[in-house]
Amino acid sequence: MKEWKNITINLPELNLETISDELFELNIIAISIEDKREHHKSDWFHDGVNPLQYNSKTHKLSILVDGEDSTKKLMKNLVQLLELNKMPSYQEYKFKDQNWIHHTQNSFSELQVTNNLRIIPPWVEPSIFQGITIIINPGYGFGTGTHITTQQCLKWLEANFIKGQNLLDFGSGSGILSIAGKKLGAKETIGIEIDPKAIENAKQNCLHNKMKICFYKSIHEIQANLFDIVIANILSKTLISLKDELKLYTGKKLVLSGILANQVQDVITAYSDWINLNEYSRTDEWVILEGNL
């Protein structure tokens, strides 16, 4: 049976996302960027203003190569390609062949969020379901439905009457909330997302769901019209910094998520000059806030 090698490399101060594209010149089959930090210290999604930074202080490279390839030769070529001063530290292990596409796809399966709302990846054959199905292909965009904050927002969209309303999804990631809003009857949904790769992922997800939604890199690319509902699932610090911008676009309702319980009062206080926010629901340590104008 064929063997493969996984090599984990600790590189010096470099932008790992940029150099990943260069490394494919070295006959590498697959590359992934892994966080070195403990889960609670990890930037598990971008802050809505600045894209995630994949640098070697916080992340490491993991590459997949043919088991028969020489690791020493590969590392020597890597040093030359990246013009490094010395050989970086690395670890490797070998494993037997297996169906990696099947293995990856098995990591994502049907997720039923509520009795009326479920999420499936595009490779799953849908079972009979009387409710709404959202098809999401995991990619660069945050929001496959597995995180508590995404589920909180989906439940809010389902529970509140949004039919015929205009929805602005700020920090749209995979497009899951925009798509859900449209399927739940929103008249129009628009997504704002700074990461171009996430936007491409969101557009593909719209195709899977047979709908068209516009996604923009900046809120300033759209006309300053008021939206009936503005929903933002980001991080509390960024939500606070965006309070004046979100004010310009909020017509009736504002929904904020990605907030830890010990951050709630700071967010409420920051927005208090133009809207009264209240706790809508809490799951574990995560809170979703809503306010009405």
Solvent accessible surface area in square Angstrom, and as a share of the most:
residue,aa,sasa,rsa
1,M,176,0.78
2,K,87,0.37
3,E,61,0.27
4,W,40,0.14
5,K,9,0.04
6,N,26,0.13
7,I,0,0.00
8,T,21,0.12
9,I,0,0.00
10,N,44,0.22
11,L,11,0.06
12,P,69,0.43
13,E,110,0.49
14,L,50,0.25
15,N,72,0.37
16,L,1,0.00
17,E,58,0.26
18,T,77,0.45
19,I,12,0.06
20,S,13,0.08
21,D,101,0.52
22,E,67,0.30
23,L,0,0.00
24,F,102,0.43
25,E,131,0.59
26,L,30,0.15
27,N,113,0.58
28,I,11,0.06
29,I,86,0.44
30,A,44,0.34
31,I,34,0.17
32,S,54,0.35
33,I,52,0.26
34,E,67,0.30
35,D,49,0.25
36,K,88,0.37
37,R,68,0.25
38,E,108,0.49
39,H,153,0.68
40,H,135,0.60
41,K,125,0.53
42,S,22,0.14
43,D,77,0.40
44,W,69,0.24
45,F,11,0.04
46,H,23,0.10
47,D,37,0.19
48,G,6,0.05
49,V,74,0.42
50,N,87,0.45
51,P,62,0.39
52,L,51,0.25
53,Q,114,0.51
54,Y,60,0.23
55,N,40,0.21
56,S,7,0.04
57,K,153,0.65
58,T,30,0.17
59,H,15,0.06
60,K,56,0.24
61,L,0,0.00
62,S,5,0.03
63,I,1,0.00
64,L,29,0.14
65,V,2,0.01
66,D,35,0.18
67,G,7,0.07
68,E,158,0.71
69,D,47,0.25
70,S,58,0.38
71,T,13,0.08
72,K,161,0.68
73,K,134,0.57
74,L,13,0.07
75,M,0,0.00
76,K,120,0.51
77,N,50,0.26
78,L,0,0.00
79,V,27,0.15
80,Q,116,0.52
81,L,52,0.26
82,L,22,0.11
83,E,150,0.67
84,L,25,0.13
85,N,163,0.84
86,K,160,0.68
87,M,94,0.42
88,P,11,0.07
89,S,69,0.44
90,Y,68,0.26
91,Q,102,0.45
92,E,75,0.34
93,Y,130,0.49
94,K,109,0.46
95,F,38,0.16
96,K,111,0.47
97,D,52,0.27
98,Q,90,0.40
99,N,99,0.51
100,W,87,0.31
101,I,125,0.63
102,H,105,0.47
103,H,95,0.42
104,T,71,0.41
105,Q,55,0.25
106,N,98,0.50
107,S,80,0.52
108,F,68,0.28
109,S,76,0.49
110,E,68,0.31
111,L,50,0.25
112,Q,93,0.41
113,V,14,0.08
114,T,30,0.18
115,N,142,0.73
116,N,63,0.32
117,L,0,0.00
118,R,8,0.03
119,I,6,0.03
120,I,2,0.01
121,P,6,0.04
122,P,49,0.31
123,W,84,0.30
124,V,39,0.23
125,E,151,0.68
126,P,72,0.45
127,S,64,0.41
128,I,162,0.82
129,F,49,0.21
130,Q,170,0.76
131,G,22,0.22
132,I,38,0.19
133,T,31,0.18
134,I,0,0.00
135,I,39,0.20
136,I,4,0.02
137,N,47,0.24
138,P,34,0.22
139,G,48,0.46
140,Y,146,0.56
141,G,5,0.04
142,F,53,0.22
143,G,5,0.05
144,T,35,0.20
145,G,0,0.00
146,T,94,0.55
147,H,48,0.21
148,I,46,0.24
149,T,0,0.00
150,T,1,0.01
151,Q,40,0.18
152,Q,8,0.04
153,C,0,0.00
154,L,0,0.00
155,K,90,0.38
156,W,0,0.00
157,L,1,0.01
158,E,51,0.23
159,A,73,0.56
160,N,30,0.16
161,F,162,0.67
162,I,4,0.02
163,K,133,0.56
164,G,43,0.42
165,Q,38,0.17
166,N,41,0.21
167,L,0,0.00
168,L,0,0.00
169,D,1,0.00
170,F,9,0.04
171,G,18,0.17
172,S,5,0.04
173,G,3,0.03
174,S,1,0.01
175,G,0,0.00
176,I,4,0.02
177,L,8,0.04
178,S,0,0.00
179,I,0,0.00
180,A,0,0.00
181,G,0,0.00
182,K,67,0.28
183,K,64,0.27
184,L,33,0.16
185,G,27,0.26
186,A,7,0.05
187,K,145,0.61
188,E,76,0.34
189,T,6,0.03
190,I,18,0.09
191,G,0,0.00
192,I,3,0.02
193,E,2,0.01
194,I,30,0.15
195,D,30,0.15
196,P,73,0.46
197,K,77,0.33
198,A,2,0.02
199,I,14,0.07
200,E,97,0.44
201,N,14,0.07
202,A,0,0.00
203,K,91,0.38
204,Q,89,0.40
205,N,0,0.00
206,C,5,0.03
207,L,120,0.60
208,H,63,0.28
209,N,11,0.06
210,K,187,0.79
211,M,38,0.17
212,K,177,0.75
213,I,13,0.06
214,C,61,0.37
215,F,17,0.07
216,Y,63,0.24
217,K,101,0.43
218,S,37,0.24
219,I,5,0.03
220,H,137,0.61
221,E,97,0.44
222,I,20,0.10
223,Q,140,0.62
224,A,75,0.58
225,N,86,0.44
226,L,113,0.56
227,F,11,0.05
228,D,28,0.15
229,I,4,0.02
230,V,0,0.00
231,I,0,0.00
232,A,0,0.00
233,N,10,0.05
234,I,2,0.01
235,L,52,0.26
236,S,11,0.07
237,K,170,0.72
238,T,8,0.05
239,L,0,0.00
240,I,56,0.29
241,S,79,0.51
242,L,8,0.04
243,K,46,0.20
244,D,86,0.45
245,E,47,0.21
246,L,0,0.00
247,K,99,0.42
248,L,105,0.52
249,Y,8,0.03
250,T,3,0.02
251,G,23,0.22
252,K,104,0.44
253,K,59,0.25
254,L,0,0.00
255,V,0,0.00
256,L,0,0.00
257,S,0,0.00
258,G,1,0.01
259,I,0,0.00
260,L,51,0.25
261,A,36,0.28
262,N,130,0.66
263,Q,53,0.24
264,V,17,0.09
265,Q,118,0.52
266,D,87,0.45
267,V,0,0.00
268,I,39,0.20
269,T,81,0.47
270,A,20,0.16
271,Y,0,0.00
272,S,64,0.42
273,D,103,0.53
274,W,32,0.11
275,I,7,0.03
276,N,116,0.59
277,L,6,0.03
278,N,94,0.48
279,E,80,0.36
280,Y,80,0.31
281,S,42,0.27
282,R,128,0.47
283,T,59,0.34
284,D,107,0.55
285,E,84,0.38
286,W,24,0.08
287,V,0,0.00
288,I,0,0.00
289,L,0,0.00
290,E,37,0.16
291,G,2,0.02
292,N,91,0.46
293,L,112,0.56
